[in-house]
């Protein structure tokens, strides 16, 4: 649509069941993969917010732990970022 979110990124459209099936099929989960009509109760999108510092130490400053990187809560790394 050309609209941007508060961070200046393109707005993500709400996914449909067919969108998810297309991705699953393309990743080898089977070409005959299907979803029973009416069985999907909730479906949404998210952006992965993964970033990392360029330099861990400079002068007398050294970054460690979640100060130097963060992960999407989906992956389970850095769980304190997801709660």
Beta strands, then each sheet from edge to edge (+ up, - down):
strand 1: 51-52
strand 2: 57-58
strand 3: 61-62
strand 4: 69-70
sheet 1: 1+ 4-
sheet 2: 2+ 3-
end
